[in-house]
């Protein structure tokens, strides 16, 4: 099974989630890819 997206946001650091929300709010089908912790290093470790 395959899916298509209008935008793919790689990483959930400072800008990732807000960018994804803005794209989705404009009607674009959006995916977020994150390999470890949602929020990035600073939020979770720093």
mmCIF entry with sequence, helices, sheets and N, C-alpha, C, O atoms, coordinates in Angstrom:
data_MODEL
# 
_entry.id   MODEL 
# 
_entity.id                         1 
_entity.type                       polymer 
_entity.pdbx_number_of_molecules   1 
# 
_entity_poly.entity_id                      1 
_entity_poly.type                           'polypeptide(L)' 
_entity_poly.nstd_linkage                   no 
_entity_poly.nstd_monomer                   no 
_entity_poly.pdbx_seq_one_letter_code       
;(UNK)(UNK)(UNK)(UNK)(UNK)(UNK)(UNK)(UNK)(UNK)(UNK)(UNK)(UNK)(UNK)(UNK)(UNK)(UNK)
(UNK)(UNK)(UNK)(UNK)(UNK)(UNK)(UNK)(UNK)(UNK)(UNK)(UNK)(UNK)(UNK)(UNK)(UNK)(UNK)
(UNK)(UNK)(UNK)(UNK)(UNK)(UNK)(UNK)(UNK)(UNK)(UNK)(UNK)(UNK)(UNK)(UNK)
;
_entity_poly.pdbx_seq_one_letter_code_can   XXXXXXXXXXXXXXXXXXXXXXXXXXXXXXXXXXXXXXXXXXXXXX 
_entity_poly.pdbx_strand_id                 A 
# 
loop_
_entity_poly_seq.entity_id 
_entity_poly_seq.num 
_entity_poly_seq.mon_id 
_entity_poly_seq.hetero 
1 1  UNK n 
1 2  UNK n 
1 3  UNK n 
1 4  UNK n 
1 5  UNK n 
1 6  UNK n 
1 7  UNK n 
1 8  UNK n 
1 9  UNK n 
1 10 UNK n 
1 11 UNK n 
1 12 UNK n 
1 13 UNK n 
1 14 UNK n 
1 15 UNK n 
1 16 UNK n 
1 17 UNK n 
1 18 UNK n 
1 19 UNK n 
1 20 UNK n 
1 21 UNK n 
1 22 UNK n 
1 23 UNK n 
1 24 UNK n 
1 25 UNK n 
1 26 UNK n 
1 27 UNK n 
1 28 UNK n 
1 29 UNK n 
1 30 UNK n 
1 31 UNK n 
1 32 UNK n 
1 33 UNK n 
1 34 UNK n 
1 35 UNK n 
1 36 UNK n 
1 37 UNK n 
1 38 UNK n 
1 39 UNK n 
1 40 UNK n 
1 41 UNK n 
1 42 UNK n 
1 43 UNK n 
1 44 UNK n 
1 45 UNK n 
1 46 UNK n 
# 
_struct_asym.id          A 
_struct_asym.entity_id   1 
# 
loop_
_struct_conf.conf_type_id 
_struct_conf.id 
_struct_conf.pdbx_PDB_helix_id 
_struct_conf.beg_label_comp_id 
_struct_conf.beg_label_asym_id 
_struct_conf.beg_label_seq_id 
_struct_conf.pdbx_beg_PDB_ins_code 
_struct_conf.end_label_comp_id 
_struct_conf.end_label_asym_id 
_struct_conf.end_label_seq_id 
_struct_conf.pdbx_end_PDB_ins_code 
_struct_conf.beg_auth_comp_id 
_struct_conf.beg_auth_asym_id 
_struct_conf.beg_auth_seq_id 
_struct_conf.end_auth_comp_id 
_struct_conf.end_auth_asym_id 
_struct_conf.end_auth_seq_id 
_struct_conf.pdbx_PDB_helix_class 
_struct_conf.details 
_struct_conf.pdbx_PDB_helix_length 
HELX_P HELX_P1 AA1 UNK A 16 ? UNK A 25 ? UNK A 16 UNK A 25 1 ? 10 
HELX_P HELX_P2 AA2 UNK A 40 ? UNK A 44 ? UNK A 40 UNK A 44 1 ? 5  
# 
_struct_conf_type.id          HELX_P 
_struct_conf_type.criteria    ? 
_struct_conf_type.reference   ? 
# 
_struct_sheet.id               AA1 
_struct_sheet.type             ? 
_struct_sheet.number_strands   2 
_struct_sheet.details          ? 
# 
_struct_sheet_order.sheet_id     AA1 
_struct_sheet_order.range_id_1   1 
_struct_sheet_order.range_id_2   2 
_struct_sheet_order.offset       ? 
_struct_sheet_order.sense        parallel 
# 
loop_
_struct_sheet_range.sheet_id 
_struct_sheet_range.id 
_struct_sheet_range.beg_label_comp_id 
_struct_sheet_range.beg_label_asym_id 
_struct_sheet_range.beg_label_seq_id 
_struct_sheet_range.pdbx_beg_PDB_ins_code 
_struct_sheet_range.end_label_comp_id 
_struct_sheet_range.end_label_asym_id 
_struct_sheet_range.end_label_seq_id 
_struct_sheet_range.pdbx_end_PDB_ins_code 
_struct_sheet_range.beg_auth_comp_id 
_struct_sheet_range.beg_auth_asym_id 
_struct_sheet_range.beg_auth_seq_id 
_struct_sheet_range.end_auth_comp_id 
_struct_sheet_range.end_auth_asym_id 
_struct_sheet_range.end_auth_seq_id 
AA1 1 UNK A 7  ? UNK A 10 ? UNK A 7  UNK A 10 
AA1 2 UNK A 30 ? UNK A 33 ? UNK A 30 UNK A 33 
# 
loop_
_atom_site.group_PDB 
_atom_site.id 
_atom_site.type_symbol 
_atom_site.label_atom_id 
_atom_site.label_alt_id 
_atom_site.label_comp_id 
_atom_site.label_asym_id 
_atom_site.label_entity_id 
_atom_site.label_seq_id 
_atom_site.pdbx_PDB_ins_code 
_atom_site.Cartn_x 
_atom_site.Cartn_y 
_atom_site.Cartn_z 
_atom_site.occupancy 
_atom_site.B_iso_or_equiv 
_atom_site.pdbx_formal_charge 
_atom_site.auth_seq_id 
_atom_site.auth_comp_id 
_atom_site.auth_asym_id 
_atom_site.auth_atom_id 
_atom_site.pdbx_PDB_model_num 
ATOM 1   N N  . UNK A 1 1  ? 0.841  -1.162 0.000  1.00 0.00 ? 1  UNK A N  1 
ATOM 2   C CA . UNK A 1 1  ? 0.000  0.000  0.000  1.00 0.00 ? 1  UNK A CA 1 
ATOM 3   C C  . UNK A 1 1  ? 0.899  1.243  0.000  1.00 0.00 ? 1  UNK A C  1 
ATOM 4   O O  . UNK A 1 1  ? 1.855  1.319  0.772  1.00 0.00 ? 1  UNK A O  1 
ATOM 5   N N  . UNK A 1 2  ? 0.600  2.189  -0.842 1.00 0.00 ? 2  UNK A N  1 
ATOM 6   C CA . UNK A 1 2  ? 1.374  3.429  -0.871 1.00 0.00 ? 2  UNK A CA 1 
ATOM 7   C C  . UNK A 1 2  ? 0.441  4.623  -0.718 1.00 0.00 ? 2  UNK A C  1 
ATOM 8   O O  . UNK A 1 2  ? -0.730 4.578  -1.098 1.00 0.00 ? 2  UNK A O  1 
ATOM 9   N N  . UNK A 1 3  ? 0.985  5.674  -0.160 1.00 0.00 ? 3  UNK A N  1 
ATOM 10  C CA . UNK A 1 3  ? 0.238  6.922  0.011  1.00 0.00 ? 3  UNK A CA 1 
ATOM 11  C C  . UNK A 1 3  ? 1.024  8.050  -0.615 1.00 0.00 ? 3  UNK A C  1 
ATOM 12  O O  . UNK A 1 3  ? 2.248  7.982  -0.717 1.00 0.00 ? 3  UNK A O  1 
ATOM 13  N N  . UNK A 1 4  ? 0.337  9.070  -1.027 1.00 0.00 ? 4  UNK A N  1 
ATOM 14  C CA . UNK A 1 4  ? 1.007  10.256 -1.549 1.00 0.00 ? 4  UNK A CA 1 
ATOM 15  C C  . UNK A 1 4  ? 0.712  11.433 -0.635 1.00 0.00 ? 4  UNK A C  1 
ATOM 16  O O  . UNK A 1 4  ? -0.362 11.530 -0.041 1.00 0.00 ? 4  UNK A O  1 
ATOM 17  N N  . UNK A 1 5  ? 1.679  12.317 -0.537 1.00 0.00 ? 5  UNK A N  1 
ATOM 18  C CA . UNK A 1 5  ? 1.567  13.502 0.299  1.00 0.00 ? 5  UNK A CA 1 
ATOM 19  C C  . UNK A 1 5  ? 1.954  14.730 -0.506 1.00 0.00 ? 5  UNK A C  1 
ATOM 20  O O  . UNK A 1 5  ? 2.748  14.646 -1.443 1.00 0.00 ? 5  UNK A O  1 
ATOM 21  N N  . UNK A 1 6  ? 1.394  15.859 -0.137 1.00 0.00 ? 6  UNK A N  1 
ATOM 22  C CA . UNK A 1 6  ? 1.777  17.123 -0.755 1.00 0.00 ? 6  UNK A CA 1 
ATOM 23  C C  . UNK A 1 6  ? 3.063  17.654 -0.138 1.00 0.00 ? 6  UNK A C  1 
ATOM 24  O O  . UNK A 1 6  ? 3.846  18.330 -0.805 1.00 0.00 ? 6  UNK A O  1 
ATOM 25  N N  . UNK A 1 7  ? 3.279  17.345 1.144  1.00 0.00 ? 7  UNK A N  1 
ATOM 26  C CA . UNK A 1 7  ? 4.473  17.821 1.844  1.00 0.00 ? 7  UNK A CA 1 
ATOM 27  C C  . UNK A 1 7  ? 4.907  16.781 2.866  1.00 0.00 ? 7  UNK A C  1 
ATOM 28  O O  . UNK A 1 7  ? 4.077  16.115 3.485  1.00 0.00 ? 7  UNK A O  1 
ATOM 29  N N  . UNK A 1 8  ? 6.225  16.650 3.035  1.00 0.00 ? 8  UNK A N  1 
ATOM 30  C CA . UNK A 1 8  ? 6.792  15.791 4.070  1.00 0.00 ? 8  UNK A CA 1 
ATOM 31  C C  . UNK A 1 8  ? 7.766  16.644 4.873  1.00 0.00 ? 8  UNK A C  1 
ATOM 32  O O  . UNK A 1 8  ? 8.717  17.200 4.326  1.00 0.00 ? 8  UNK A O  1 
ATOM 33  N N  . UNK A 1 9  ? 7.521  16.739 6.165  1.00 0.00 ? 9  UNK A N  1 
ATOM 34  C CA . UNK A 1 9  ? 8.380  17.505 7.064  1.00 0.00 ? 9  UNK A CA 1 
ATOM 35  C C  . UNK A 1 9  ? 9.295  16.511 7.766  1.00 0.00 ? 9  UNK A C  1 
ATOM 36  O O  . UNK A 1 9  ? 8.830  15.575 8.417  1.00 0.00 ? 9  UNK A O  1 
ATOM 37  N N  . UNK A 1 10 ? 10.607 16.722 7.626  1.00 0.00 ? 10 UNK A N  1 
ATOM 38  C CA . UNK A 1 10 ? 11.584 15.812 8.228  1.00 0.00 ? 10 UNK A CA 1 
ATOM 39  C C  . UNK A 1 10 ? 12.120 16.461 9.498  1.00 0.00 ? 10 UNK A C  1 
ATOM 40  O O  . UNK A 1 10 ? 12.779 17.500 9.450  1.00 0.00 ? 10 UNK A O  1 
ATOM 41  N N  . UNK A 1 11 ? 11.828 15.834 10.632 1.00 0.00 ? 11 UNK A N  1 
ATOM 42  C CA . UNK A 1 11 ? 12.303 16.324 11.924 1.00 0.00 ? 11 UNK A CA 1 
ATOM 43  C C  . UNK A 1 11 ? 11.259 17.152 12.650 1.00 0.00 ? 11 UNK A C  1 
ATOM 44  O O  . UNK A 1 11 ? 10.486 17.890 12.039 1.00 0.00 ? 11 UNK A O  1 
ATOM 45  N N  . UNK A 1 12 ? 11.256 17.010 13.969 1.00 0.00 ? 12 UNK A N  1 
ATOM 46  C CA . UNK A 1 12 ? 10.285 17.736 14.778 1.00 0.00 ? 12 UNK A CA 1 
ATOM 47  C C  . UNK A 1 12 ? 10.986 18.642 15.779 1.00 0.00 ? 12 UNK A C  1 
ATOM 48  O O  . UNK A 1 12 ? 10.597 18.718 16.944 1.00 0.00 ? 12 UNK A O  1 
ATOM 49  N N  . UNK A 1 13 ? 12.010 19.320 15.318 1.00 0.00 ? 13 UNK A N  1 
ATOM 50  C CA . UNK A 1 13 ? 12.679 20.308 16.166 1.00 0.00 ? 13 UNK A CA 1 
ATOM 51  C C  . UNK A 1 13 ? 11.795 21.534 16.323 1.00 0.00 ? 13 UNK A C  1 
ATOM 52  O O  . UNK A 1 13 ? 10.571 21.407 16.354 1.00 0.00 ? 13 UNK A O  1 
ATOM 53  N N  . UNK A 1 14 ? 12.380 22.703 16.420 1.00 0.00 ? 14 UNK A N  1 
ATOM 54  C CA . UNK A 1 14 ? 11.619 23.925 16.671 1.00 0.00 ? 14 UNK A CA 1 
ATOM 55  C C  . UNK A 1 14 ? 10.621 24.251 15.570 1.00 0.00 ? 14 UNK A C  1 
ATOM 56  O O  . UNK A 1 14 ? 9.503  24.672 15.867 1.00 0.00 ? 14 UNK A O  1 
ATOM 57  N N  . UNK A 1 15 ? 10.990 24.072 14.323 1.00 0.00 ? 15 UNK A N  1 
ATOM 58  C CA . UNK A 1 15 ? 10.130 24.516 13.224 1.00 0.00 ? 15 UNK A CA 1 
ATOM 59  C C  . UNK A 1 15 ? 9.239  23.423 12.645 1.00 0.00 ? 15 UNK A C  1 
ATOM 60  O O  . UNK A 1 15 ? 8.222  23.733 12.023 1.00 0.00 ? 15 UNK A O  1 
ATOM 61  N N  . UNK A 1 16 ? 9.589  22.167 12.830 1.00 0.00 ? 16 UNK A N  1 
ATOM 62  C CA . UNK A 1 16 ? 8.874  21.077 12.186 1.00 0.00 ? 16 UNK A CA 1 
ATOM 63  C C  . UNK A 1 16 ? 7.375  21.017 12.457 1.00 0.00 ? 16 UNK A C  1 
ATOM 64  O O  . UNK A 1 16 ? 6.586  21.034 11.511 1.00 0.00 ? 16 UNK A O  1 
ATOM 65  N N  . UNK A 1 17 ? 6.959  20.948 13.724 1.00 0.00 ? 17 UNK A N  1 
ATOM 66  C CA . UNK A 1 17 ? 5.526  20.832 14.005 1.00 0.00 ? 17 UNK A CA 1 
ATOM 67  C C  . UNK A 1 17 ? 4.706  22.045 13.547 1.00 0.00 ? 17 UNK A C  1 
ATOM 68  O O  . UNK A 1 17 ? 3.602  21.885 13.028 1.00 0.00 ? 17 UNK A O  1 
ATOM 69  N N  . UNK A 1 18 ? 5.239  23.248 13.735 1.00 0.00 ? 18 UNK A N  1 
ATOM 70  C CA . UNK A 1 18 ? 4.484  24.435 13.312 1.00 0.00 ? 18 UNK A CA 1 
ATOM 71  C C  . UNK A 1 18 ? 4.390  24.506 11.789 1.00 0.00 ? 18 UNK A C  1 
ATOM 72  O O  . UNK A 1 18 ? 3.361  24.922 11.257 1.00 0.00 ? 18 UNK A O  1 
ATOM 73  N N  . UNK A 1 19 ? 5.434  24.111 11.090 1.00 0.00 ? 19 UNK A N  1 
ATOM 74  C CA . UNK A 1 19 ? 5.388  24.075 9.632  1.00 0.00 ? 19 UNK A CA 1 
ATOM 75  C C  . UNK A 1 19 ? 4.366  23.056 9.157  1.00 0.00 ? 19 UNK A C  1 
ATOM 76  O O  . UNK A 1 19 ? 3.582  23.340 8.252  1.00 0.00 ? 19 UNK A O  1 
ATOM 77  N N  . UNK A 1 20 ? 4.367  21.875 9.757  1.00 0.00 ? 20 UNK A N  1 
ATOM 78  C CA . UNK A 1 20 ? 3.409  20.833 9.373  1.00 0.00 ? 20 UNK A CA 1 
ATOM 79  C C  . UNK A 1 20 ? 1.973  21.288 9.623  1.00 0.00 ? 20 UNK A C  1 
ATOM 80  O O  . UNK A 1 20 ? 1.091  21.044 8.799  1.00 0.00 ? 20 UNK A O  1 
ATOM 81  N N  . UNK A 1 21 ? 1.737  21.947 10.755 1.00 0.00 ? 21 UNK A N  1 
ATOM 82  C CA . UNK A 1 21 ? 0.396  22.438 11.066 1.00 0.00 ? 21 UNK A CA 1 
ATOM 83  C C  . UNK A 1 21 ? -0.048 23.498 10.069 1.00 0.00 ? 21 UNK A C  1 
ATOM 84  O O  . UNK A 1 21 ? -1.208 23.525 9.656  1.00 0.00 ? 21 UNK A O  1 
ATOM 85  N N  . UNK A 1 22 ? 0.870  24.364 9.689  1.00 0.00 ? 22 UNK A N  1 
ATOM 86  C CA . UNK A 1 22 ? 0.520  25.410 8.715  1.00 0.00 ? 22 UNK A CA 1 
ATOM 87  C C  . UNK A 1 22 ? 0.193  24.806 7.355  1.00 0.00 ? 22 UNK A C  1 
ATOM 88  O O  . UNK A 1 22 ? -0.784 25.196 6.715  1.00 0.00 ? 22 UNK A O  1 
ATOM 89  N N  . UNK A 1 23 ? 1.005  23.862 6.919  1.00 0.00 ? 23 UNK A N  1 
ATOM 90  C CA . UNK A 1 23 ? 0.751  23.202 5.638  1.00 0.00 ? 23 UNK A CA 1 
ATOM 91  C C  . UNK A 1 23 ? -0.586 22.465 5.654  1.00 0.00 ? 23 UNK A C  1 
ATOM 92  O O  . UNK A 1 23 ? -1.361 22.555 4.702  1.00 0.00 ? 23 UNK A O  1 
ATOM 93  N N  . UNK A 1 24 ? -0.853 21.738 6.735  1.00 0.00 ? 24 UNK A N  1 
ATOM 94  C CA . UNK A 1 24 ? -2.124 21.014 6.845  1.00 0.00 ? 24 UNK A CA 1 
ATOM 95  C C  . UNK A 1 24 ? -3.295 21.988 6.896  1.00 0.00 ? 24 UNK A C  1 
ATOM 96  O O  . UNK A 1 24 ? -4.351 21.721 6.323  1.00 0.00 ? 24 UNK A O  1 
ATOM 97  N N  . UNK A 1 25 ? -3.113 23.113 7.577  1.00 0.00 ? 25 UNK A N  1 
ATOM 98  C CA . UNK A 1 25 ? -4.160 24.123 7.658  1.00 0.00 ? 25 UNK A CA 1 
ATOM 99  C C  . UNK A 1 25 ? -4.489 24.738 6.312  1.00 0.00 ? 25 UNK A C  1 
ATOM 100 O O  . UNK A 1 25 ? -5.597 25.232 6.103  1.00 0.00 ? 25 UNK A O  1 
ATOM 101 N N  . UNK A 1 26 ? -3.533 24.711 5.403  1.00 0.00 ? 26 UNK A N  1 
ATOM 102 C CA . UNK A 1 26 ? -3.753 25.223 4.045  1.00 0.00 ? 26 UNK A CA 1 
ATOM 103 C C  . UNK A 1 26 ? -4.309 24.145 3.123  1.00 0.00 ? 26 UNK A C  1 
ATOM 104 O O  . UNK A 1 26 ? -4.438 24.355 1.917  1.00 0.00 ? 26 UNK A O  1 
ATOM 105 N N  . UNK A 1 27 ? -4.636 22.990 3.699  1.00 0.00 ? 27 UNK A N  1 
ATOM 106 C CA . UNK A 1 27 ? -5.262 21.935 2.909  1.00 0.00 ? 27 UNK A CA 1 
ATOM 107 C C  . UNK A 1 27 ? -4.310 20.950 2.265  1.00 0.00 ? 27 UNK A C  1 
ATOM 108 O O  . UNK A 1 27 ? -4.733 20.125 1.456  1.00 0.00 ? 27 UNK A O  1 
ATOM 109 N N  . UNK A 1 28 ? -3.035 21.018 2.604  1.00 0.00 ? 28 UNK A N  1 
ATOM 110 C CA . UNK A 1 28 ? -2.070 20.077 2.030  1.00 0.00 ? 28 UNK A CA 1 
ATOM 111 C C  . UNK A 1 28 ? -1.992 18.816 2.884  1.00 0.00 ? 28 UNK A C  1 
ATOM 112 O O  . UNK A 1 28 ? -1.955 18.890 4.113  1.00 0.00 ? 28 UNK A O  1 
ATOM 113 N N  . UNK A 1 29 ? -1.967 17.672 2.232  1.00 0.00 ? 29 UNK A N  1 
ATOM 114 C CA . UNK A 1 29 ? -1.819 16.412 2.948  1.00 0.00 ? 29 UNK A CA 1 
ATOM 115 C C  . UNK A 1 29 ? -0.357 16.311 3.382  1.00 0.00 ? 29 UNK A C  1 
ATOM 116 O O  . UNK A 1 29 ? 0.543  16.262 2.544  1.00 0.00 ? 29 UNK A O  1 
ATOM 117 N N  . UNK A 1 30 ? -0.128 16.281 4.701  1.00 0.00 ? 30 UNK A N  1 
ATOM 118 C CA . UNK A 1 30 ? 1.215  16.447 5.253  1.00 0.00 ? 30 UNK A CA 1 
ATOM 119 C C  . UNK A 1 30 ? 1.597  15.275 6.144  1.00 0.00 ? 30 UNK A C  1 
ATOM 120 O O  . UNK A 1 30 ? 0.781  14.779 6.920  1.00 0.00 ? 30 UNK A O  1 
ATOM 121 N N  . UNK A 1 31 ? 2.846  14.839 6.025  1.00 0.00 ? 31 UNK A N  1 
ATOM 122 C CA . UNK A 1 31 ? 3.399  13.791 6.891  1.00 0.00 ? 31 UNK A CA 1 
ATOM 123 C C  . UNK A 1 31 ? 4.596  14.360 7.634  1.00 0.00 ? 31 UNK A C  1 
ATOM 124 O O  . UNK A 1 31 ? 5.315  15.216 7.118  1.00 0.00 ? 31 UNK A O  1 
ATOM 125 N N  . UNK A 1 32 ? 4.800  13.871 8.862  1.00 0.00 ? 32 UNK A N  1 
ATOM 126 C CA . UNK A 1 32 ? 5.979  14.245 9.649  1.00 0.00 ? 32 UNK A CA 1 
ATOM 127 C C  . UNK A 1 32 ? 6.796  12.982 9.883  1.00 0.00 ? 32 UNK A C  1 
ATOM 128 O O  . UNK A 1 32 ? 6.256  11.945 10.267 1.00 0.00 ? 32 UNK A O  1 
ATOM 129 N N  . UNK A 1 33 ? 8.100  13.076 9.649  1.00 0.00 ? 33 UNK A N  1 
ATOM 130 C CA . UNK A 1 33 ? 9.020  11.967 9.917  1.00 0.00 ? 33 UNK A CA 1 
ATOM 131 C C  . UNK A 1 33 ? 9.948  12.369 11.060 1.00 0.00 ? 33 UNK A C  1 
ATOM 132 O O  . UNK A 1 33 ? 10.571 13.430 11.026 1.00 0.00 ? 33 UNK A O  1 
ATOM 133 N N  . UNK A 1 34 ? 10.030 11.513 12.063 1.00 0.00 ? 34 UNK A N  1 
ATOM 134 C CA . UNK A 1 34 ? 10.940 11.748 13.190 1.00 0.00 ? 34 UNK A CA 1 
ATOM 135 C C  . UNK A 1 34 ? 11.509 10.404 13.610 1.00 0.00 ? 34 UNK A C  1 
ATOM 136 O O  . UNK A 1 34 ? 10.757 9.451  13.818 1.00 0.00 ? 34 UNK A O  1 
ATOM 137 N N  . UNK A 1 35 ? 12.816 10.317 13.737 1.00 0.00 ? 35 UNK A N  1 
ATOM 138 C CA . UNK A 1 35 ? 13.424 9.022  14.065 1.00 0.00 ? 35 UNK A CA 1 
ATOM 139 C C  . UNK A 1 35 ? 13.580 8.783  15.556 1.00 0.00 ? 35 UNK A C  1 
ATOM 140 O O  . UNK A 1 35 ? 13.792 7.647  15.980 1.00 0.00 ? 35 UNK A O  1 
ATOM 141 N N  . UNK A 1 36 ? 13.477 9.852  16.369 1.00 0.00 ? 36 UNK A N  1 
ATOM 142 C CA . UNK A 1 36 ? 13.720 9.630  17.795 1.00 0.00 ? 36 UNK A CA 1 
ATOM 143 C C  . UNK A 1 36 ? 12.651 10.328 18.631 1.00 0.00 ? 36 UNK A C  1 
ATOM 144 O O  . UNK A 1 36 ? 11.512 9.862  18.679 1.00 0.00 ? 36 UNK A O  1 
ATOM 145 N N  . UNK A 1 37 ? 12.985 11.411 19.277 1.00 0.00 ? 37 UNK A N  1 
ATOM 146 C CA . UNK A 1 37 ? 12.062 12.083 20.193 1.00 0.00 ? 37 UNK A CA 1 
ATOM 147 C C  . UNK A 1 37 ? 11.359 13.258 19.543 1.00 0.00 ? 37 UNK A C  1 
ATOM 148 O O  . UNK A 1 37 ? 11.998 14.130 18.954 1.00 0.00 ? 37 UNK A O  1 
ATOM 149 N N  . UNK A 1 38 ? 10.046 13.277 19.653 1.00 0.00 ? 38 UNK A N  1 
ATOM 150 C CA . UNK A 1 38 ? 9.264  14.404 19.140 1.00 0.00 ? 38 UNK A CA 1 
ATOM 151 C C  . UNK A 1 38 ? 9.615  15.643 19.944 1.00 0.00 ? 38 UNK A C  1 
ATOM 152 O O  . UNK A 1 38 ? 9.570  15.617 21.174 1.00 0.00 ? 38 UNK A O  1 
ATOM 153 N N  . UNK A 1 39 ? 9.962  16.721 19.268 1.00 0.00 ? 39 UNK A N  1 
ATOM 154 C CA . UNK A 1 39 ? 10.318 17.967 19.930 1.00 0.00 ? 39 UNK A CA 1 
ATOM 155 C C  . UNK A 1 39 ? 11.785 18.330 19.785 1.00 0.00 ? 39 UNK A C  1 
ATOM 156 O O  . UNK A 1 39 ? 12.181 19.454 20.094 1.00 0.00 ? 39 UNK A O  1 
ATOM 157 N N  . UNK A 1 40 ? 12.583 17.401 19.324 1.00 0.00 ? 40 UNK A N  1 
ATOM 158 C CA . UNK A 1 40 ? 13.991 17.690 19.108 1.00 0.00 ? 40 UNK A CA 1 
ATOM 159 C C  . UNK A 1 40 ? 14.831 17.525 20.361 1.00 0.00 ? 40 UNK A C  1 
ATOM 160 O O  . UNK A 1 40 ? 14.318 17.190 21.429 1.00 0.00 ? 40 UNK A O  1 
ATOM 161 N N  . UNK A 1 41 ? 16.121 17.763 20.220 1.00 0.00 ? 41 UNK A N  1 
ATOM 162 C CA . UNK A 1 41 ? 17.075 17.558 21.302 1.00 0.00 ? 41 UNK A CA 1 
ATOM 163 C C  . UNK A 1 41 ? 16.889 18.548 22.451 1.00 0.00 ? 41 UNK A C  1 
ATOM 164 O O  . UNK A 1 41 ? 16.896 18.147 23.615 1.00 0.00 ? 41 UNK A O  1 
ATOM 165 N N  . UNK A 1 42 ? 16.723 19.828 22.142 1.00 0.00 ? 42 UNK A N  1 
ATOM 166 C CA . UNK A 1 42 ? 16.652 20.846 23.187 1.00 0.00 ? 42 UNK A CA 1 
ATOM 167 C C  . UNK A 1 42 ? 15.493 20.620 24.154 1.00 0.00 ? 42 UNK A C  1 
ATOM 168 O O  . UNK A 1 42 ? 15.653 20.763 25.367 1.00 0.00 ? 42 UNK A O  1 
ATOM 169 N N  . UNK A 1 43 ? 14.340 20.270 23.621 1.00 0.00 ? 43 UNK A N  1 
ATOM 170 C CA . UNK A 1 43 ? 13.155 20.065 24.457 1.00 0.00 ? 43 UNK A CA 1 
ATOM 171 C C  . UNK A 1 43 ? 13.317 18.835 25.345 1.00 0.00 ? 43 UNK A C  1 
ATOM 172 O O  . UNK A 1 43 ? 12.893 18.848 26.500 1.00 0.00 ? 43 UNK A O  1 
ATOM 173 N N  . UNK A 1 44 ? 13.914 17.796 24.830 1.00 0.00 ? 44 UNK A N  1 
ATOM 174 C CA . UNK A 1 44 ? 13.988 16.520 25.538 1.00 0.00 ? 44 UNK A CA 1 
ATOM 175 C C  . UNK A 1 44 ? 15.261 16.297 26.335 1.00 0.00 ? 44 UNK A C  1 
ATOM 176 O O  . UNK A 1 44 ? 15.249 15.535 27.302 1.00 0.00 ? 44 UNK A O  1 
ATOM 177 N N  . UNK A 1 45 ? 16.361 16.941 25.955 1.00 0.00 ? 45 UNK A N  1 
ATOM 178 C CA . UNK A 1 45 ? 17.642 16.672 26.596 1.00 0.00 ? 45 UNK A CA 1 
ATOM 179 C C  . UNK A 1 45 ? 18.278 17.933 27.169 1.00 0.00 ? 45 UNK A C  1 
ATOM 180 O O  . UNK A 1 45 ? 18.878 17.902 28.244 1.00 0.00 ? 45 UNK A O  1 
ATOM 181 N N  . UNK A 1 46 ? 18.143 19.050 26.440 1.00 0.00 ? 46 UNK A N  1 
ATOM 182 C CA . UNK A 1 46 ? 18.865 20.280 26.776 1.00 0.00 ? 46 UNK A CA 1 
ATOM 183 C C  . UNK A 1 46 ? 18.465 20.973 27.980 1.00 0.00 ? 46 UNK A C  1 
ATOM 184 O O  . UNK A 1 46 ? 19.036 22.011 28.314 1.00 0.00 ? 46 UNK A O  1 
# 
